Amino acid sequence: MNKTDHFDLILVYTSHRRHEPYINIIKYLSKHFSIGLLKFEPKHKWGAIEESYVQKCLDSGASLVKGKSQCHTLIIPRFGGNPGSGYFKDILEDMPEYINFERVLIWPAGMLHGVLNIDYICRYLGDPVILAPNKIYFASFETEVKEFMQEHPLEVVEVGLPYAKHPVFENFSTDYMVAYPSHVAIQNQYQYYLLIKNMVSALKSLPETARVTLKPHNVRDTGNRLSGTFLSKYKIPFWFIQLLITIFKIFDFSIGSKPVYQLLPDKIISRITAIHNDYIFYRCDNLLNEYPGFGIEHFIHGIKKGLITGLSTSIIYAMFEKKPVYLCDNPLKKDIPKSYELMNTMFNMSQWKGFSDEGFSGFNDSDRSADLIEYLRKTVKKVDAGK
């Protein structure tokens, strides 16, 4: 007879970027509940960050689910795919054969996200409870989810964000943070140059004594392509990079209606941009030298004075936690993802100047008081392993 393992709570793992709060849940609830981590074969490139996140979950009190198991509460993340393959097959078709559960909760990944495959989830697993960081913004850019729920009502619980109330890295602290955004809002080399140049300008506006921490994007272990440098590998002194930045600024003028740098070949403008990145890496403390490259959600609580970034969902977390943001990209430029258009509507970003707190009003005290960890503490029930 195959042995059945018992857990009070099982968390279904796909990628830390889809369920950043898992580590907070485990850290603050593993003393109260037995928590299992159900991990499938990776469907994406599995780097050091994923391994670090899984290990941190285990070190914080979770156990790997290795076979037939029973739990009271099962939490699944947002996932896509189609019948017969990927996480769709793992979670909806295969998992019910060896995991028995009493209720299903869904973490939708972010403030504006909905739940992909919600109709199939209801069909395979039963009606779930949706853990929405904010009810108003839930599924803002996935109208099909709201349409489904008009015909098939589901319970939606507002749970806020746990990262500041229940931090994983309690001692992290910095005056300012520079966060590299995703590349999806950058359409060409000149836009890339403007973003990085504006980041440098923001840094130059700070006191020399200010501590600034650099957060590379977590799409890869060492950051994304926006954070590429050029001179740092040659061990060029900082004063020389500062001199180059000054020279580049002198030539940053227009010929007719076109900026000079917009007329340069991509290879040249990319080198100039990379040298600006050299400045950023020299000026800042790289977060990855002390901490794993988990989502920025885990670090915003430690920012004392402000966040410097481009078009990024990190702005939502900063507004939620009342951290001023210096926006280095244009939220009104053409062909940006719909999520950033919605963020501009939410926070009026096109009117921001310097470090702005105008978007704080996008959330109210009730939004900020909602507590995912407390909700789970009160509603997860212990499983009697003897039954």
C-alpha positions in Angstrom: 0.0 0.0 0.0 1.4 3.4 -0.9 1.8 5.7 2.1 -0.1 8.9 2.1 1.7 12.0 3.4 -0.3 14.6 5.2 0.1 18.4 5.1 -2.0 21.2 6.3 -1.0 23.3 3.3 0.5 22.5 0.0 2.0 25.1 -2.3 2.3 24.3 -6.0 5.6 25.6 -7.4 6.2 26.6 -11.0 8.6 29.6 -10.9 9.3 32.0 -8.0 8.3 34.9 -10.4 4.7 33.5 -10.4 4.4 33.1 -6.7 6.9 35.3 -4.8 4.8 35.2 -1.5 5.4 31.5 -1.0 8.6 32.1 0.8 6.8 34.6 3.1 4.0 32.1 3.7 6.4 29.4 4.7 8.6 31.6 6.9 5.7 32.9 9.0 3.3 29.9 9.0 5.6 26.8 9.1 5.5 27.0 12.9 1.8 26.7 12.9 1.2 24.3 9.9 2.9 21.5 8.1 3.6 22.9 4.6 4.5 20.9 1.5 6.1 22.3 -1.7 4.9 20.5 -4.8 7.5 21.0 -7.6 7.2 19.7 -11.1 9.8 19.3 -13.8 10.8 22.8 -15.0 9.1 24.1 -18.1 11.6 27.0 -18.5 15.3 27.6 -18.0 16.0 26.7 -14.4 18.8 28.9 -13.0 20.5 29.6 -9.7 17.7 31.9 -8.6 15.1 29.2 -8.8 17.4 26.8 -6.9 18.0 29.4 -4.3 14.3 30.1 -3.9 13.4 26.4 -3.5 16.2 26.0 -1.0 15.0 29.0 0.9 11.5 27.5 1.1 12.9 24.3 2.5 15.2 26.1 4.9 12.2 28.1 6.1 10.2 25.1 7.0 8.6 23.5 4.0 9.0 19.9 2.9 9.0 18.6 -0.7 5.9 16.7 -1.7 7.2 13.4 -3.1 4.1 11.3 -3.7 0.5 10.7 -2.7 -0.5 13.3 -0.3 -3.5 14.9 1.5 -3.9 18.5 2.6 -6.6 20.9 3.8 -5.5 23.8 1.6 -3.9 23.7 -1.8 -2.5 27.0 -3.3 -1.8 27.1 -7.0 -0.2 29.9 -9.0 -1.1 31.5 -12.2 -0.2 29.3 -15.2 -1.0 29.0 -18.8 -0.8 26.2 -21.3 -3.1 23.8 -23.1 -4.6 20.4 -22.3 -2.2 17.6 -22.5 1.1 19.5 -22.0 3.0 21.8 -19.6 1.8 22.9 -16.3 -1.8 22.5 -17.5 -1.2 18.7 -17.6 0.8 18.7 -14.4 -1.6 20.7 -12.3 -5.1 20.0 -13.7 -4.8 16.6 -15.3 -2.2 14.7 -13.3 -2.1 16.3 -9.8 -5.7 15.3 -8.7 -4.7 11.7 -9.1 -2.2 11.8 -6.2 -3.1 15.0 -4.2 -6.3 15.1 -2.1 -7.4 18.5 -0.9 -10.4 20.2 0.7 -10.1 23.6 -0.9 -8.1 25.4 -3.6 -6.7 28.9 -3.4 -5.2 30.8 -6.4 -2.4 33.4 -6.2 -2.8 35.4 -9.5 0.9 36.6 -9.6 0.4 40.3 -9.4 -1.9 43.3 -8.6 -3.3 43.6 -12.1 -3.3 39.9 -13.1 -6.3 37.6 -13.4 -6.4 33.8 -13.5 -5.5 32.1 -16.7 -7.5 28.9 -17.5 -10.0 29.8 -14.8 -12.8 27.8 -16.6 -10.6 24.7 -16.7 -9.5 25.1 -13.1 -13.2 25.1 -12.0 -13.8 22.1 -14.1 -10.8 20.0 -12.9 -10.3 21.2 -9.3 -13.6 22.7 -8.3 -14.4 26.4 -7.6 -11.3 28.0 -6.1 -11.0 31.0 -3.8 -9.0 33.8 -5.5 -6.4 35.6 -3.3 -6.4 39.0 -4.9 -3.9 41.6 -3.7 -6.5 44.2 -4.5 -10.1 43.5 -5.5 -10.5 46.7 -7.6 -7.4 46.1 -9.7 -7.8 42.3 -10.0 -7.8 41.1 -13.7 -7.6 44.7 -14.9 -6.1 43.7 -18.3 -7.8 40.3 -18.6 -11.4 41.1 -19.2 -12.3 37.6 -20.1 -11.7 36.5 -16.5 -14.2 39.1 -15.2 -16.7 38.0 -17.9 -16.4 34.4 -16.8 -16.9 35.3 -13.2 -20.1 37.3 -14.1 -21.6 34.0 -15.3 -19.7 31.8 -12.7 -19.2 33.8 -9.5 -16.2 32.9 -7.4 -15.1 34.0 -4.0 -12.4 36.7 -4.1 -10.6 37.6 -0.9 -8.5 40.8 -0.8 -5.3 39.9 0.9 -2.9 42.8 0.1 0.8 42.2 -0.2 2.8 40.4 2.5 6.3 41.6 1.7 6.5 44.6 4.2 4.4 43.2 7.0 6.1 39.8 6.9 9.5 40.3 5.2 11.9 37.6 4.3 14.9 39.8 4.6 14.1 41.9 7.6 17.5 43.6 7.9 17.7 44.8 4.3 18.1 48.6 4.2 19.1 51.2 1.7 18.6 54.9 1.0 17.7 54.4 -2.6 17.3 51.5 -5.1 17.9 51.4 -8.8 15.8 48.7 -10.3 16.3 47.6 -13.9 12.9 47.1 -15.5 11.8 44.5 -18.0 12.9 45.2 -21.6 9.4 44.8 -23.0 8.7 48.5 -23.0 11.9 49.3 -24.9 11.4 49.2 -28.7 14.8 50.4 -30.0 18.4 51.3 -29.0 17.6 55.0 -28.6 14.8 54.3 -26.1 17.2 52.1 -24.2 19.8 54.9 -24.2 17.2 57.4 -22.8 16.2 55.0 -20.0 19.7 54.4 -18.8 20.8 58.0 -19.3 17.9 59.1 -17.1 18.8 56.6 -14.5 22.3 58.1 -14.4 20.8 61.6 -14.1 18.7 60.4 -11.2 21.8 59.0 -9.5 23.7 62.2 -10.0 21.0 64.2 -8.3 21.5 62.2 -5.0 23.9 63.1 -2.2 27.3 61.4 -2.6 26.9 59.9 0.8 23.6 58.2 -0.1 23.6 54.5 -0.1 22.2 53.2 -3.4 21.5 49.5 -4.1 21.2 48.2 -7.6 18.6 45.5 -8.3 19.2 43.7 -11.6 16.1 42.2 -13.2 15.4 38.7 -12.1 14.5 37.2 -15.5 18.0 35.7 -15.5 20.5 35.0 -12.7 22.7 38.1 -13.6 20.0 40.4 -14.8 18.5 41.1 -18.2 20.0 42.7 -21.4 19.2 46.2 -20.2 22.0 46.0 -17.5 24.8 45.1 -19.9 28.1 46.9 -19.2 31.2 47.6 -21.3 34.2 49.0 -19.5 33.9 47.3 -16.1 35.6 44.2 -17.3 38.7 46.3 -18.0 38.9 47.7 -14.5 38.6 51.3 -15.7 38.6 53.7 -12.7 35.4 55.4 -11.8 36.7 58.9 -12.4 37.3 58.0 -16.1 33.8 56.7 -16.5 32.5 59.9 -14.9 34.5 61.9 -17.5 33.1 59.9 -20.4 29.5 60.5 -19.1 30.3 64.3 -19.0 31.6 64.2 -22.6 28.5 62.2 -23.8 26.3 64.8 -22.2 28.0 67.6 -24.2 27.2 65.9 -27.5 23.6 65.2 -26.5 22.0 67.9 -28.6 19.7 67.9 -31.7 20.3 68.4 -35.3 17.1 69.8 -36.7 14.3 67.9 -35.0 16.4 64.8 -34.4 18.6 64.2 -31.3 22.2 63.3 -32.3 22.2 60.0 -30.5 19.0 58.9 -32.4 21.0 59.3 -35.6 23.9 57.1 -34.5 24.2 53.4 -35.6 22.8 51.0 -33.1 26.3 49.6 -32.3 27.6 52.9 -31.3 24.6 54.0 -29.2 24.6 50.6 -27.5 28.3 51.1 -26.5 27.4 54.6 -25.1 24.5 53.1 -23.2 26.7 50.3 -21.8 29.1 52.9 -20.5 26.2 54.6 -18.7 25.5 51.2 -17.2 29.1 51.1 -16.1 28.5 54.3 -14.1 25.4 52.8 -12.5 27.3 49.6 -11.4 30.2 51.6 -10.0 28.0 54.0 -8.1 25.7 51.4 -6.6 26.0 48.4 -4.3 24.9 45.3 -6.3 22.1 43.6 -4.4 23.3 40.2 -5.8 26.5 40.5 -3.9 24.6 40.0 -0.6 21.2 38.6 -1.5 19.6 36.1 -3.9 18.0 37.6 -7.0 14.4 37.1 -5.8 11.7 39.6 -6.9 12.0 43.2 -6.0 8.9 42.7 -3.9 11.1 41.3 -1.1 13.3 44.4 -0.9 11.1 47.5 -1.4 10.2 47.5 2.3 13.9 48.4 3.0 14.0 51.5 0.8 14.2 54.6 2.9 14.0 57.4 0.4 13.1 56.3 -3.1 13.1 53.9 -6.0 14.7 54.7 -9.4 13.3 52.6 -12.3 11.7 52.5 -15.7 8.3 51.2 -16.7 8.0 48.3 -14.3 5.5 46.6 -12.0 7.9 47.5 -9.2 6.1 50.9 -9.3 2.9 49.2 -8.1 4.8 47.7 -5.1 6.4 51.0 -4.4 3.1 52.9 -4.4 1.5 50.3 -2.2 4.3 50.6 0.3 4.5 54.4 0.0 8.0 54.6 -1.5 8.6 57.6 -3.8 9.5 56.7 -7.4 11.8 58.5 -9.9 10.4 57.3 -13.3 13.1 57.2 -16.0 10.9 56.3 -19.0 8.0 57.9 -20.8 4.6 56.3 -19.9 3.0 58.0 -22.9 5.2 56.5 -25.6 3.6 54.4 -28.3 3.3 50.6 -28.3 3.9 49.9 -24.6 2.3 46.9 -23.0 -1.3 47.5 -21.8 -0.2 46.9 -18.2 1.9 50.1 -18.2 -0.9 52.1 -19.8 -3.1 50.9 -16.9 -0.5 51.9 -14.4 -0.3 55.4 -15.9 -4.1 55.6 -15.4 -3.8 54.3 -11.9 -1.0 56.6 -10.7 -1.0 59.5 -13.2 2.7 58.7 -13.9 2.9 61.1 -16.9 2.7 64.0 -14.5 5.5 62.8 -12.2 8.6 65.0 -11.7 11.7 63.7 -9.9 10.9 61.4 -6.9 7.1 61.4 -6.8 4.6 60.2 -4.2 1.5 61.2 -6.3 0.6 57.6 -6.9 0.3 56.8 -3.2 -3.4 57.6 -3.4 -3.9 54.7 -5.8 -4.4 52.6 -2.6 -6.2 53.4 0.6 -5.6 52.3 4.2 -8.0 49.4 3.8 -6.0 48.1 0.8 -2.8 48.2 2.8 -4.2 46.6 5.9 -5.3 43.4 4.1 -3.1 40.6 5.2 -2.4 37.3 3.3 -0.6 35.6 6.1 -3.3 36.4 8.7 -6.0 35.2 6.3 -4.2 31.8 5.9 -3.4 31.6 9.6 -7.1 31.9 10.4 -8.5 29.7 7.6 -6.0 26.8 7.0 -7.0 23.8 9.1 -4.7 21.1 10.4 -5.0 17.6 8.9 -5.4 14.7 11.2 -2.8 12.2 9.9 -4.5 9.4 11.8 -7.6 9.5 9.7 
